[in-house]
Amino acid sequence: MGMARRSTNGLTRRLHIDLQRVSSAY
């Protein structure tokens, strides 16, 4: 469970970075 949790956290972090990048582009 810990591993899966960490994986999900990483994905969320990556999505957040992508969102910030898109916001910057706009």
C-alpha positions as a Python dict, from the first residue, in 0.01 Angstrom:
ca = {
    (1, 'M'): (0, 0, 0),
    (2, 'G'): (283, 238, 86),
    (3, 'M'): (437, 191, -257),
    (4, 'A'): (107, 248, -436),
    (5, 'R'): (46, 555, -223),
    (6, 'R'): (388, 692, -314),
    (7, 'S'): (324, 623, -683),
    (8, 'T'): (-8, 808, -671),
    (9, 'N'): (157, 1101, -494),
    (10, 'G'): (422, 1118, -765),
    (11, 'L'): (158, 1117, -1038),
    (12, 'T'): (-37, 1395, -865),
    (13, 'R'): (283, 1595, -829),
    (14, 'R'): (358, 1552, -1199),
    (15, 'L'): (4, 1661, -1289),
    (16, 'H'): (37, 1967, -1070),
    (17, 'I'): (363, 2063, -1243),
    (18, 'D'): (198, 2018, -1583),
    (19, 'L'): (-94, 2236, -1473),
    (20, 'Q'): (146, 2508, -1358),
    (21, 'R'): (330, 2488, -1690),
    (22, 'V'): (3, 2525, -1882),
    (23, 'S'): (-96, 2822, -1665),
    (24, 'S'): (242, 2980, -1738),
    (25, 'A'): (191, 2924, -2111),
    (26, 'Y'): (-145, 3095, -2095),
}
